[in-house]
Amino acid sequence: VPLVDAGPGPTLLAKAVLPDPCYWLPENPLVYDVTVTLHRAGQPVASVQRPLALRPLGVKGDQLKLAGNTWVPRGVRRASSLGGGALAWRQTQAMLVLPDAPRTPAAELVAWLDEALECGVPVAVCLERATLQARLAWLARHPAVHLVVLPPATPTDLPLAELAPNLLVAQHLRDPADRLAPWAAVAWVDAEALQEVRKMLPRRLPVIAVRKLPQPLPPLEARQACDALQRELAPQGPLAGFVV
């Protein structure tokens, strides 16, 4: 499928139409290899190759949708599992939750994301305030990243439409005093404050309940902790996902 120059504008832009697109799904993680070559006066002057995946992911009311079906992610933090790599998340059908703090080596984050891409593991990345602008645009280009979680005090005027137009963005809410930002498509809520925070939400949106484990567990046990959290919180009404 050829890339076609989209015409004059403030930046270089090309587009392509896929008449029969193949989606990246956990059970069938299909990836396109895209080669972009820049020509000047008919001669190639630069070329770059990168993977691209189409993620049929969205929000409908208070649910997450993946390829038209309700998607209830059961996420396990990297620090919550004794698993050796993304394959452990694949085997337990869990979403991989990664930290991205200033102390996180970039090469380490890339290695985890690339392995998740190959294994068919959806990824959520939790950002800290110091890494927001530098990371958002980069994470939006990585096919395995489905969800980015921003801290409560993130500026409400963050230009997400420019930085990460193709990502679901969640806001971490730790207590009822945290105000939901207008850019938040998902609420990422600490389980201990879930009931009170849900009362304060100004609009309907998917809510993912989060609880830290007291210590890391073997992969299957960590994944089972998500199911236990879901059973515990069932009396509070339906939730979009669960993370430990």
C-alpha positions, -999 to +999 in steps of 0.1 A: +000+000+000+017+033-011+020+064+011+008+094-008+019+130-001-010+149+016+001+182+001+015+215+015+012+223+052+032+232+083+048+197+083+055+169+060+025+146+059+016+114+040-014+091+041-024+057+030-058+039+027-061+003+039-092-011+022-091-043+043-072-034+075-057-061+098-059-052+135-035-057+164-054-079+189-041-099+218-051-132+201-037-121+167-011-092+171-007-082+135+018-054+128+025-035+096+061-027+086+060+009+073+088+023+052+088+061+046+111+075+020+115+112+014+124+122-021+137+156-033+139+163-070+131+126-077+160+113-056+157+096-022+173+117+006+161+100+038+143+068+048+129+054+080+112+021+089+089+016+119+062-008+130+026+003+129-005-014+144-041-006+142-058-008+176-096-010+174-099+004+209-124+029+222-149+040+249-187+036+250-203+050+280-187+034+310-171+005+291-139-001+271-144-015+237-119-036+217-128-046+182-165-039+190-166-061+220-165-051+257-130-053+270-124-057+307-086-055+312-071-073+341-038-055+346-007-066+366+020-041+373+055-052+364+065-048+401+036-070+412+047-101+393+077-124+396+074-132+359+105-128+338+091-110+308+060-101+288+054-137+279+042-143+315+015-116+310+006-133+277+002-167+294-020-153+321-040-130+297-031-099+317-025-064+307+010-053+314+013-021+335+046-003+333+060+027+352+077+055+332+095+076+358+127+097+352+146+069+368+133+043+343+160+036+317+146+043+282+162+011+268+145-010+295+111+005+287+116-001+250+126-037+255+094-044+275+072-026+249+088-045+220+084-078+237+048-071+245+042-062+209+054-095+197+036-115+224+002-098+219+001-081+254-017-048+257+002-023+278-007+006+301+021+031+310+018+052+342+036+085+337+049+109+363+046+147+359+083+151+350+080+128+319+047+139+304+056+160+274+087+141+265+070+107+266+034+111+254+041+116+217+067+088+217+043+064+234+016+072+210+038+058+182+043+024+199+018-002+188+016-021+221+006+009+242-032+010+247-035+032+277-015+060+293-022+070+329-015+106+339-012+118+375-040+137+392-024+172+390-017+170+352-026+204+336-062+205+323-050+222+291-026+195+281-027+193+242-035+156+240-050+159+206-016+169+193+006+147+215-013+114+216-044+115+193-045+077+191-042+067+228-068+062+255-057+085+283-066+078+320-063+101+350-052+086+383-076+096+410-064+088+445-092+105+466-124+125+462-105+158+463-088+150+429-108+167+401-114+148+369-097+166+340-117+173+307-092+153+287-096+121+308-113+093+288-108+068+317-107+071+355-079+051+371-090+049+407-074+036+439-097+008+452-096+022+488-112+054+476-134+039+448-168+044+463-163+081+473-145+090+440-172+075+419-198+097+436-178+128+427-172+120+390-189+147+370-196+125+340-200+089+330-168+072+319-150+038+323-135+033+358-105+010+364-100+000+400-063-002+412-048-018+442-011-024+450-002-059+462+018-060+495+045-081+477+051-094+442+036-128+434+042-155+408+025-145+375-006-167+378-012-157+414-009-120+405-034-125+378-057-143+401-055-113+425-072-092+398-101-117+398-102-115+436-104-077+434-132-079+409-152-102+432-146-079+462-157-048+444-187-063+426-212-049+451-201-014+441-214-018+406-198-026+372-163-015+366-143-013+333-111-030+346-090-041+375-053-037+382-030-050+409 
